[in-house]
């Protein structure tokens, strides 16, 4: 995918704090990051606005986007579709923003397959016990829901080795800065700067020929 920014996928167990890390990155470095906005066929909830929380689409509009190849990835949950629009992501990349997507492993792998330079980060607490404590500490979910999330985490743990970096979220501030350093370092990899080095090489050749001063 062309663009000056970096495409980043952040995944992690429910309760790992991945969403909080993303919000902190955007708040601390608004000039460097943009959060991808998903398209969905579910209706807007109270207070939600089209183009802010989601791009709200009819089922027909969403299926048309699939047919035209306008989504980086998509999935169906219960009766609604969710997906990542290519156009919005490209717009942010062209603005030199690092675009962050929060999606599950299956969607992350679909994007990585299409765009191998995508950076994949997986967020986890330091231990399974801490993960369970965090889920329990929310006080908003039943024991059955918590057990379901833990069972889902077992499945996710079996696939997370394909990610580029593991981020241990023990202390939030340290985790946010760690992710920021990883992304900044990744931006300096040669594979993300081939256009820049090619321009320098061409200019050097012109210097040798005496065409530039």
C-alpha positions as CSV (number, residue, x, y, z in Angstrom):
1,X,0.0,0.0,0.0
2,X,1.4,3.3,-1.0
3,X,1.8,6.1,1.5
4,X,4.2,7.8,3.9
5,X,2.7,6.4,7.1
6,X,2.9,3.0,8.6
7,X,-0.1,0.6,8.9
8,X,-0.2,-0.9,12.4
9,X,-2.5,-3.6,13.7
10,X,-2.9,-3.9,17.5
11,X,-4.5,-7.1,18.8
12,X,-4.7,-8.6,22.3
13,X,-6.7,-10.5,24.9
14,X,-9.8,-8.9,26.2
15,X,-8.7,-7.0,29.3
16,X,-5.1,-6.5,28.0
17,X,-5.6,-2.8,27.8
18,X,-5.0,-2.5,24.0
19,X,-7.8,0.0,23.5
20,X,-6.4,2.2,26.3
21,X,-2.9,2.1,24.8
22,X,-4.3,3.2,21.4
23,X,-6.2,6.1,22.9
24,X,-3.1,7.3,24.8
25,X,-1.0,7.2,21.7
26,X,-3.5,9.3,19.8
27,X,-3.8,11.7,22.7
28,X,0.0,12.1,23.2
29,X,1.1,12.2,19.6
30,X,-1.9,13.4,17.6
31,X,0.3,14.5,14.7
32,X,1.8,11.0,14.3
33,X,-1.2,8.7,14.7
34,X,-4.7,8.1,13.3
35,X,-7.2,5.5,14.5
36,X,-8.8,3.6,11.7
37,X,-12.6,3.9,11.6
38,X,-14.5,0.8,10.7
39,X,-17.6,0.5,8.5
40,X,-20.5,-1.4,10.0
41,X,-24.1,-2.4,9.2
42,X,-25.3,-2.0,12.8
43,X,-27.2,1.1,13.6
44,X,-25.7,4.0,15.5
45,X,-26.1,4.1,19.2
46,X,-27.0,7.2,21.2
47,X,-24.2,9.8,20.9
48,X,-22.5,8.1,18.0
49,X,-21.8,10.0,14.7
50,X,-21.2,8.7,11.2
51,X,-17.5,9.1,10.4
52,X,-16.5,9.4,14.0
53,X,-17.2,6.1,15.8
54,X,-18.0,4.2,12.6
55,X,-19.0,4.6,9.0
56,X,-22.6,3.4,9.2
57,X,-23.7,1.5,6.1
58,X,-26.8,-0.4,5.0
59,X,-26.2,-4.1,4.4
60,X,-26.5,-3.5,0.6
61,X,-23.9,-0.7,0.8
62,X,-21.5,-3.0,2.8
63,X,-21.9,-5.9,0.4
64,X,-21.2,-3.6,-2.5
65,X,-18.0,-2.5,-0.8
66,X,-17.0,-6.2,-0.5
67,X,-17.8,-6.8,-4.1
68,X,-15.7,-3.8,-5.2
69,X,-12.7,-4.7,-3.0
70,X,-13.1,-1.5,-1.0
71,X,-12.3,-3.2,2.4
72,X,-9.0,-4.3,3.8
73,X,-10.7,-6.9,5.9
74,X,-14.2,-7.7,7.1
75,X,-16.1,-10.1,9.3
76,X,-19.7,-10.8,10.4
77,X,-20.6,-10.9,14.0
78,X,-24.1,-12.1,14.8
79,X,-26.2,-10.3,12.2
80,X,-23.9,-7.3,11.5
81,X,-20.9,-6.8,9.3
82,X,-17.7,-4.9,10.3
83,X,-14.8,-4.0,8.1
84,X,-11.9,-1.6,7.4
85,X,-12.4,0.8,4.5
86,X,-9.3,1.0,2.2
87,X,-10.0,4.6,1.2
88,X,-10.0,6.1,4.7
89,X,-6.8,4.2,5.7
90,X,-5.0,5.3,2.5
91,X,-6.1,8.9,3.1
92,X,-4.5,8.9,6.6
93,X,-1.3,7.2,5.3
94,X,-1.0,9.8,2.6
95,X,-1.2,12.4,5.3
96,X,1.9,10.8,6.8
97,X,0.0,9.4,9.8
98,X,0.7,6.0,11.3
99,X,-2.7,4.3,11.0
100,X,-3.7,2.0,13.9
101,X,-6.3,-0.8,13.5
102,X,-7.6,-2.7,16.5
103,X,-8.8,-6.0,15.2
104,X,-8.6,-9.7,16.0
105,X,-6.0,-12.2,14.7
106,X,-8.0,-13.4,11.7
107,X,-8.4,-9.8,10.4
108,X,-4.8,-9.0,11.2
109,X,-3.6,-12.0,9.1
110,X,-5.8,-10.9,6.2
111,X,-4.2,-7.5,6.2
112,X,-0.7,-8.9,6.6
113,X,-1.3,-11.2,3.6
114,X,-2.3,-8.3,1.4
115,X,0.3,-5.8,2.8
116,X,3.3,-7.6,4.2
117,X,4.8,-4.4,5.6
118,X,2.0,-4.0,8.1
119,X,3.3,-4.0,11.7
120,X,1.6,-6.5,14.0
121,X,1.6,-5.8,17.7
122,X,0.0,-8.2,20.3
123,X,-0.8,-6.8,23.8
124,X,-0.9,-9.0,26.9
125,X,-0.8,-8.5,30.7
126,X,2.3,-10.0,32.4
127,X,0.5,-13.2,33.3
128,X,-2.8,-15.2,32.9
129,X,-3.6,-14.5,36.6
130,X,-3.4,-10.7,36.1
131,X,-5.6,-11.0,33.0
132,X,-8.2,-12.9,35.0
133,X,-8.0,-10.3,37.8
134,X,-8.5,-7.5,35.4
135,X,-11.5,-9.1,33.8
136,X,-13.0,-9.8,37.2
137,X,-12.1,-6.3,38.5
138,X,-14.2,-4.6,35.9
139,X,-17.3,-5.7,37.9
140,X,-19.4,-5.4,34.8
141,X,-19.5,-8.9,33.5
142,X,-20.9,-12.2,34.7
143,X,-18.7,-15.2,35.6
144,X,-19.9,-16.9,32.4
145,X,-18.8,-14.0,30.3
146,X,-15.5,-13.9,32.0
147,X,-14.9,-17.6,31.4
148,X,-15.9,-17.1,27.8
149,X,-13.3,-14.4,27.4
150,X,-10.7,-16.5,29.0
151,X,-11.5,-19.4,26.7
152,X,-11.2,-17.0,23.8
153,X,-7.8,-15.9,25.1
154,X,-6.6,-19.5,24.9
155,X,-7.5,-19.6,21.2
156,X,-5.8,-16.3,20.6
157,X,-2.7,-17.4,22.4
158,X,-2.3,-20.2,19.9
159,X,-2.0,-17.7,17.0
160,X,-0.2,-14.7,18.4
161,X,3.3,-16.0,17.5
162,X,2.8,-14.7,14.0
163,X,2.9,-11.1,15.3
164,X,6.0,-8.9,15.0
165,X,6.1,-7.7,18.6
166,X,4.7,-8.7,22.0
167,X,3.8,-5.8,24.2
168,X,3.6,-6.5,27.9
169,X,1.1,-4.1,29.4
170,X,2.1,-4.1,33.1
171,X,2.2,-0.3,33.7
172,X,0.2,1.8,31.1
173,X,2.6,4.7,30.7
174,X,5.6,2.4,30.1
175,X,3.5,0.2,27.6
176,X,2.4,3.3,25.6
177,X,6.0,4.6,25.3
178,X,7.2,1.1,24.4
179,X,4.7,0.9,21.6
180,X,5.7,4.4,20.4
181,X,9.4,3.5,20.3
182,X,8.6,0.3,18.4
183,X,6.7,2.2,15.8
184,X,9.2,4.9,15.4
185,X,12.0,2.3,15.0
186,X,9.9,0.4,12.4
187,X,9.5,3.6,10.4
188,X,13.3,3.8,10.0
189,X,13.6,0.3,8.5
190,X,15.0,0.3,5.0
191,X,12.0,-1.4,3.5
192,X,9.8,1.6,4.5
193,X,12.2,4.1,3.1
194,X,13.1,2.8,-0.4
195,X,11.6,5.8,-2.1
196,X,13.8,8.1,-0.1
197,X,17.0,6.2,-0.7
198,X,16.2,6.0,-4.4
199,X,15.9,9.7,-4.6
200,X,19.2,10.2,-2.9
201,X,20.9,7.7,-5.2
202,X,19.5,9.5,-8.3
203,X,20.6,12.9,-7.0
204,X,24.1,11.5,-6.3
205,X,24.3,10.2,-9.9
206,X,23.4,13.7,-11.1
207,X,26.1,15.2,-8.9
208,X,28.6,12.9,-10.5
209,X,27.4,13.9,-14.0
210,X,27.6,17.5,-13.0
211,X,23.9,18.1,-13.7
212,X,23.2,19.3,-10.1
213,X,25.1,21.9,-8.1
